[in-house]
């Protein structure tokens, strides 16, 4: 459906959007927002949940309650941004072929009826892909919630490095002579802490941009934990992980590329050098079917299924997990679900967020704003392997953080391109598509 530019529209907002971003309820300036009554019923079931879901449900409920002082939610209330908010309590016909009991189908019925009655475009806004497909099949315009999305083309996602071909080998010679040259000599715009591979015939160099200068890259992990990079991207990663001035590191790449291993080794190096007091590992838990509260045991028992990748990396480095258990008993390693991070402050901490691609930008904001003095946070993930409903390679929190922080000196990003797990694993990733 094509909308006229600047034409006022009616947006029907789904529960998934309100839970994803609590501020979405007042993020449609100059338009009319309709919230079906069934959405409020669904929100009510989330209000006691821990973490961002419960917080979002409570916020929307309280905000709507505050609007009741202004007018009637049934008739619609105008707010400051020339937007109106209305709760739709009418009983709508669920289109034939859809289950009349399902909440989603009742919302689709509301959209279908409003489209027939309204004299302005009606748009369903939902994070649910199947929901959008159903709407489209019924002729109802449906869109994702795009407020947070920065990149709209997967090929444009920031990789943290570039390759440049030059004609003059003297530039490469000058770099090896001084190990520092002006970035402007490449005549290419570069972001802070971006890596570059420069080639000229058979000559080449790798460097990192810091404050307008190209600097050489060193392996600071070899001194303490004896880790050597297996490819240039791993070398770039080690540079980011061990530079104290970089407080936020994001690292993406396919499984087996070394993201978790290199990060753990950098964290252990920081503990050995007394840069940090502890390592905190967290992740968003995406259990299939049941939430963490249904799993037996204490928090350590509940987290154990998700600790396996961490333990595997300790086994690789130290042949067993004794060192991990000793550090954990001393309080030098802590494992905590992402939902339980709110309200905490992490000082003198190397903070690792594993599987960050399964988090929304609002969840990652919650944890990044917990980082205190003398701490570093590393976000790890594979944006092609997302287990969270309503997120994709462009809308997940990790991709958004990468794009938002790429211009800042305090942050750095690298995408690991090669699998290093084994020859078989690498071959399988190439031939089994």
N, C-alpha and C positions, 0 to 999 in steps of 0.2 A: 504494500500500500504506500503510495506517495503522498506526503503531507506538504501542504503549502508552507513556504518559509514563514516563520514567526506566527503561524496559525495556532490558536489556542487548542489544546488537546485534552482529552480525558485519559488519564493514566490509571489503570487498575493495578494496584501493587500487591504482589503475591507475598505469602508468609516468608518464603525463602529470601526475598530481598530485604525485608525488615529485620530478619535474623542475621543476615550477612552484614548489613550496615544500618545501625540504628538511626543514623542521620538521614537515611534515604527518605524518611517520611516527610521531610521538608526540603527535598532536593530537586523539586520540579518547578522552578520559578516560572510564573506566568501561565501556569496550567492548572487543571483541576485533577485532584487525586481522589480516587474512590477506593475505599477499603471494604471489601465484602465482610459481612458479619462472621462468616465461617473463619476468616483470617484471625479475628480476635479470639475465637475459640481455640484455634491452633496455637496462637501465641501464649494463651493461658497455660498450656501444657508444658511450656518451656521456662516459665518464670522462676521456677525453683532450681533450674539446672546450674551447675557451676560454670565458671568461665564466661566467655563472650556471649554464648547463646542466651543464658539466663539474664545477663546484663542488658542485652538488646531487647529481649521481651519485656523486661521491667521498664526500660526507658520508654518504649513505645506506649505502653499502658499508661504510664505517668504523664507523658506528654499529651495524650488524648484526653486524659482526665483534666489536665490544666486548661485545655481548650473549651471544656464544658462551661467554664466561667465566662466565656466570651459569647457563646451562642449554642445552637443546637447542632450536634454532629449529624443528625439525621438530615437536616436542611443544608448543611455545609457551612464551614467557617473559613473566612478569609484570614490569611496570615500575612506577615510583613512583606514577603517576596512576591506579592501578587499571585499567590497560589491559594487554592481552596482545598480543604480536606473534608471529605464526607464519608460517613459510614453507611454502607448500603445494606438495609435490613429487609429489602423486598425478597419475596420468594420467586426464584427464576426457574424457568424450564431447562432441565439438563438435556442437551441435544440427544436425539435418538442414537443408540449404539454405545452410549457411555453409561457406566454404573451410576445410578442416581444417588447412591449413598456416599461415594467418595468425595472428600473435601475438595480436591483439585477439580473434579468435574462440576461441582457446584459453582466454583469460581469461574470456570469456563462458561457455564450457563449464564452467570451474571454479565460476563463480557459479551456474550452472544446477544443477549437481550438489550444491553446498553448500546451496542453498536446499531441495532435497529431503531432505537428511540432517539439517539443523540443526533444533534445537528452539527457536531464537530467530530474530528477523528478520535477513535477509541483505540488505545494501545494497551495490551497486557504486558506488564513488566515482571519477568520471572527469571530466576537463576536455573530453573529446571528445564533441561533440554527437551525431555519428552513432553512437558507441558507446552512448550513453544511449538512443537511439531503438531500436537493436537489442535492448538489454536489455528495454526496455518491451514490445516486440513478443513477447518470449519469456516475459513475466510476471515478470521479475526487476526488483526495485526498483533504480533508478539515480538518482544525484544528482550535481550539480555540487559542487565543493569551495567551501564558503561562508565559510571562516574569515576571509578578508580583505574580503569584501563588506560594505559599510556601508549602501548604499542598495539597496532592493529594488524600487523603483518609479522608472522613468525620469523621470516627471514631478516627482519630488521632488529631483532633482539640483540642487545649489546653483549659482545663476547669477551670483552676485556683485552683484546689484542687485535692488531692489524698486521698485514704483510705489505711491504712496499718494494717495488722495483725501482732502482735508480740507474743512471748512466755513468756517474762519476765515482770510481772506486776510491778517490781521495777522501771522501767523507767517511768511509769505513776505516781507512787507514788512520784518519784523525781521531776517530773514536777509540781505536785500540791504543793509540799513543797517549791520550789524555783520560780515557774512560769517562769522558763527560763532554758532550757537545750540545749546542742549542737545538731545541726541538724545531725551531723555525726553519732550520736547514732542510728539513724533509718536505716543507711546503704542504703539509697535511695537518688538518686540525686533529689534535689529540686530547683526550680527557686526562685528568690527573690520575696517576698510577696506572695508566694504560700501557700495555706492553707492545713492543714493535719488533718485527723481524724485517731487517733490511737486506735485500739481495742485490748484487751487481755481478753478473756473470757467475764465476765460480766462488766469489767472495760473499760472505754474509756476516751479520751481526745481530744479536738480540739485546734489547735494552728496555728500560722502563722510564716513562715520562714523570719527572718530579719537578714541579714548579718551573716549567719551561726548559728543563735540561734533560738530556738523555743520559741515564746512569747505567752502569753495568750491574749485573745481577750476581749475587753470591749465594752460596748454600750455607746458611747459618745453622742448619740442623745437623750437619755432619760433625760438628764439634762436640755435641752432647749425646745424641742418640744414634749417630752413625747412619743416618738415612741419606741415600743418594737418589736424586730424581732420575726417572727412566725416560723422560721426554721433556721437551722444552716447556710444555704447559705445566707439568709438575714442578719444574724449576720456577716458573712464574708463581705458582701457588705457594711454594716455600718462601719466596720473597715476601709475599703479602702476609703470610702467617707469622713470620718472625720479625717483621718491622713494628717496633713499639708504637710509632706515631699513627699507624693505621688501626683504628678501633673497631671498624666494621668490615669484615671480609665476607663476601658471598662467593660461593663456588658451586657451579653446576657441571653436570656431565653424566654420562651413562654409567650404569652399574659396573664396578670393577675398574674404574679409572683412577682410583686412589684417593678420592675425596676424604673419606672418613679416616683412612689410615694416616695420611699426611697430617690431617688436623689433630688427631690424637697424639701423634709424635711431636708436633709443635707445642701442644698443650703440656705434655710431659716435660719437654725441654724448658718451657716457661716455669714449671714447678721446680725443676732441678736448679735453674739459675735464680730461683727465689724472686722471679718477677710477679708470680701469682701465688696465692695461698691455696687455691682449690680449682678443680675443674667441675663444672656443672653441665650435665648432658640432659637435654630436653627434646621432646618431639610431640607433635600432635598425634594422638592415638586414634587410629581409624580401625576399630575392631569391626568385624563382620557380624552383624546380627545383634550383638550385645555390647553395652558400654563397659568401661573399666570397672565400674562399681559391681558388676555382676560376677567378675572373676574372683576366685577364692584367694584367701590370704591377705597379708598386709600389702602396703604400697610396693615393697620390693618384689613380692610374689606377683603382684598385678603387672609390674613393669617387665618382669623377666622375659616374656615372649618377644618384647621389642628390644631387649638388651643383646640378643644374639649377635647382631652385626658388630657391636662394640667388643664383645667377648672374642669374636673371631679375629678381630684385629689385634687384640692383646695376645692371643695365641700365636699369631703370625710373628709378632715382634719378640715375645718372651717365651714362646714354646708352651706356656700354660697360662692360667688366669690367676695364679697366686698373687702376683703383683697388683692386679686389679683389686682383689679382695682386701689386701693389706691397705692399699690406699683408701679404699672405701671405709674400712674400719677406723682409719685415722681421720676421716672427714675430708680427705684431699680429693675424693671423687664423690659426686652426688648425682643421682638420677632422679628427675622429677618430670611428671607430665606437664605439658604446656598449659593446660587448663588451671593448674595450681600455682602458676607463676605470679599472678596478679597480687600486688601489694608488697612484693619483696623488692629488695635492693641488692645488687651484686657488686660489691667492692672487691678489688684484688682478685678478680675471678676471670678464668678463661671459660667463656660460655659457648657451648656448642649446641646449635639447633639442628638436629638431624631431620631428614625428610621434610624440609621447610616448604617444599612445593605443595604439601598438603594443608598448608595454613593460609588463611586469608590475610590480606594486608593489615586488617584491623587486629588480628591475633599477633602478627609480627610486630606491629607498632607497640602492643602491650608489652612484649618482652624486650624490645630494643630500648624502650623508655625505662626499663628496670636497671639498665647498665649503669653502674656507679663509677667511682674513681679507680684509676689504674686497672681497668678491665678491658677485655677484648671479647667481641662476639663474632662467631663464625656461623653463617647460614649455609647449610649443605642441602643439595637436592638434585633430582633429575626431573626437569619440567616436562619430560615426555612420559613420565610414570606418575600420574596423579590418581590417588584413590579417593579423594574427597568429592562427594556429589556437588555439582554446581560450579566447580572450578575447572579451568583448562590451562593450556600452556601459556596463554596471554593474560588471564585474569587471576592467576594464583599470586599469593603474597610475595613469593620469592622473586618472580619476574618483575613485579612492580617495584620492589626494593632495589633491585639491580638498576632499573632505569632511573629511579628517583635520586640515587646516591652517586651516579657515575661521574658527576662534575665536582665532587667534594674531595678535598685532600685527605680527609679523615677516613675515607672508604676506598675499597678496591674490589675488583671482581675478576674472575677468570673462569672460562669454560674449558673443562678437560675433554679433549677430543678422542683420546685413545684408551681402549681397554687394556689393562695390564694384569688382569687376573690370571690368565693362562692363554696359551696359543689356541686351545680348544674353545675357550669362552669367547675370545675375540673373533675366531672364525664363525662360531655359531651366530654371533650378533650380526655378521655380514651376510650369511647365506640363508638364514631363517628369518624371513620378513613377515 
